[in-house]
Amino acid sequence: MKTPFYAFRFISWIAILFSLIGSLLLFAVGALKTLNAFRAFFLGYIPKDKEHLHSVDVGITYLIKSLGTFLIALVLFIFAHGVYTLFISNAPSSLNKGVLRWIQTPNIGHLKKILGEVIVIILFVKFLEVVFLNIDDLKWELLFFPIFIILMALGLKILKLNKIEGESKKGYTGYTGAC
């Protein structure tokens, strides 16, 4: 009965491949937004919907947008690597010497923690973009954005998703399953 479930794990290749493709696409989109920032800075390019802004402000807006796009591309890349590590690779993360320490995925909680932290940063960048674009016409409803960001960050802190299996805390190693 164990063999069909073991073979079924390879369906996660769908998530891995399409996350990598999406990541590559977003890296290209982020690069295009960065090029638009150069156009705004050096060529005075201002789109019609941003005519109220100076070309430098338009360039900064494109750079902020590219930052958010690159962060989402990194989230997709980290997700693809985490799914591969957790569901396809049989090697423990401690043996994975070719990967940066922060991207190693020993368990699903660690993957969720990394993704959650990056999503909080993405939301902050989006808030920065919205404030920058509407600096002359800020509404009080905009305060909900940082409140939600803070609540998400506190939720991640409370969940403590970064525990690694076998990690002892005050002498307690957890249930081992041995009878």
C-alpha positions as CSV (number, residue, x, y, z in Angstrom):
1,M,0.0,0.0,0.0
2,K,3.0,2.3,0.6
3,T,4.3,2.1,-3.0
4,P,1.3,3.9,-4.7
5,F,1.6,6.8,-2.3
6,Y,5.4,6.9,-2.7
7,A,5.0,7.1,-6.5
8,F,2.2,9.7,-6.2
9,R,4.7,12.2,-4.7
10,F,6.1,12.7,-8.2
11,I,3.0,14.7,-9.1
12,S,4.6,17.5,-7.1
13,W,6.9,18.0,-10.2
14,I,3.9,20.0,-11.6
15,A,4.2,22.5,-8.8
16,I,8.0,22.6,-9.1
17,L,8.2,23.1,-12.8
18,F,5.5,25.7,-13.1
19,S,6.8,27.6,-10.1
20,L,10.2,27.8,-11.8
21,I,8.6,28.9,-15.1
22,G,6.6,31.5,-13.2
23,S,9.7,32.6,-11.4
24,L,11.6,33.0,-14.7
25,L,8.7,35.0,-16.1
26,L,8.6,37.3,-13.2
27,F,12.4,37.9,-13.3
28,A,11.9,39.0,-16.9
29,V,9.0,41.3,-16.0
30,G,11.0,42.8,-13.1
31,A,13.9,43.4,-15.5
32,L,11.5,45.2,-17.9
33,K,10.2,47.4,-15.1
34,T,13.8,48.2,-14.2
35,L,14.4,49.2,-17.9
36,N,11.3,51.4,-17.8
37,A,12.8,53.1,-14.7
38,F,15.9,53.9,-16.8
39,R,13.7,55.2,-19.6
40,A,11.9,57.5,-17.1
41,F,15.2,58.7,-15.5
42,F,17.2,59.3,-18.6
43,L,14.7,59.7,-21.4
44,G,11.9,61.5,-19.5
45,Y,9.4,58.7,-20.3
46,I,6.1,59.3,-18.4
47,P,3.0,57.1,-19.1
48,K,-0.3,58.8,-19.5
49,D,-1.7,57.5,-16.2
50,K,1.2,59.1,-14.3
51,E,1.4,62.5,-16.0
52,H,0.9,64.2,-12.6
53,L,4.3,62.8,-11.5
54,H,7.8,64.0,-12.4
55,S,10.0,61.6,-14.4
56,V,12.2,60.9,-11.4
57,D,9.1,59.9,-9.4
58,V,7.9,57.7,-12.3
59,G,11.4,56.0,-12.3
60,I,11.2,55.4,-8.5
61,T,7.7,54.0,-8.9
62,Y,9.0,51.5,-11.6
63,L,11.9,50.6,-9.3
64,I,9.6,49.9,-6.4
65,K,7.4,47.8,-8.7
66,S,10.4,45.9,-9.9
67,L,11.4,45.2,-6.4
68,G,8.0,43.7,-5.6
69,T,8.1,41.6,-8.8
70,F,11.6,40.3,-8.0
71,L,10.5,39.4,-4.5
72,I,7.5,37.4,-5.9
73,A,9.9,35.7,-8.3
74,L,12.1,34.7,-5.4
75,V,9.0,33.4,-3.5
76,L,8.2,31.1,-6.4
77,F,11.8,29.9,-6.6
78,I,12.0,29.2,-2.9
79,F,8.6,27.4,-3.1
80,A,9.9,25.2,-6.0
81,H,13.1,24.4,-4.1
82,G,11.2,23.6,-0.9
83,V,8.7,21.3,-2.7
84,Y,11.5,19.5,-4.4
85,T,13.4,19.1,-1.1
86,L,10.4,17.9,0.8
87,F,8.7,15.7,-1.7
88,I,11.2,14.5,-4.3
89,S,14.7,14.5,-2.8
90,N,15.5,11.9,-0.3
91,A,18.6,13.5,1.0
92,P,18.3,15.3,4.4
93,S,18.8,19.1,4.2
94,S,22.0,18.8,6.2
95,L,23.6,17.0,3.3
96,N,22.6,19.6,0.8
97,K,25.8,21.6,0.8
98,G,25.2,23.3,-2.5
99,V,22.3,25.4,-1.2
100,L,22.4,28.5,1.0
101,R,21.6,27.8,4.6
102,W,18.4,30.0,4.7
103,I,16.8,28.3,1.7
104,Q,17.4,24.7,3.0
105,T,14.0,23.2,3.8
106,P,14.1,20.6,6.6
107,N,10.3,20.6,7.1
108,I,7.1,22.2,5.8
109,G,7.0,24.6,8.8
110,H,10.4,26.1,7.7
111,L,9.1,26.5,4.2
112,K,6.0,28.2,5.4
113,K,8.0,30.5,7.6
114,I,10.3,31.6,4.7
115,L,7.4,32.2,2.4
116,G,5.4,34.0,5.1
117,E,8.4,36.4,5.8
118,V,8.8,37.2,2.1
119,I,5.1,37.8,1.7
120,V,5.2,40.3,4.6
121,I,8.0,42.1,2.8
122,I,6.1,42.0,-0.5
123,L,3.1,43.6,1.2
124,F,5.3,46.3,2.7
125,V,6.8,47.1,-0.7
126,K,3.3,47.2,-2.1
127,F,2.2,49.6,0.7
128,L,5.3,51.8,-0.1
129,E,4.3,51.8,-3.8
130,V,0.7,52.8,-3.0
131,V,1.8,55.6,-0.6
132,F,4.3,56.9,-3.1
133,L,1.8,57.0,-6.0
134,N,-0.9,58.7,-3.8
135,I,1.3,60.9,-1.7
136,D,-0.8,64.0,-2.5
137,D,-4.2,62.3,-1.9
138,L,-3.7,59.9,1.1
139,K,-6.9,58.5,2.7
140,W,-7.2,57.2,6.2
141,E,-8.3,53.8,4.8
142,L,-4.7,53.3,3.7
143,L,-3.8,52.7,7.4
144,F,-5.4,49.2,7.1
145,F,-2.5,48.1,5.0
146,P,0.3,48.5,7.6
147,I,-2.1,47.1,10.3
148,F,-2.6,43.9,8.3
149,I,1.2,43.7,7.7
150,I,1.9,44.0,11.4
151,L,-0.8,41.4,12.2
152,M,0.7,39.0,9.7
153,A,4.2,39.5,11.1
154,L,2.9,38.9,14.6
155,G,1.1,35.8,13.5
156,L,4.3,34.4,12.0
157,K,6.1,35.2,15.2
158,I,3.4,33.5,17.3
159,L,3.3,30.4,15.1
160,K,7.1,29.8,15.5
161,L,7.3,27.8,12.2
162,N,11.1,27.6,12.2
163,K,11.4,24.6,14.6
164,I,13.6,21.9,13.1
165,E,12.9,18.3,13.9
166,G,15.0,17.0,16.7
167,E,15.6,20.5,18.1
168,S,15.6,20.5,21.8
169,K,14.2,23.3,23.9
170,K,14.7,23.2,27.7
171,G,15.5,19.5,27.5
172,Y,12.3,18.5,25.7
173,T,12.9,16.7,22.5
174,G,9.3,15.9,21.6
175,Y,7.5,12.7,21.0
176,T,9.7,10.2,19.1
177,G,7.1,7.6,18.4
178,A,9.1,4.9,20.2
179,C,7.2,2.6,22.5
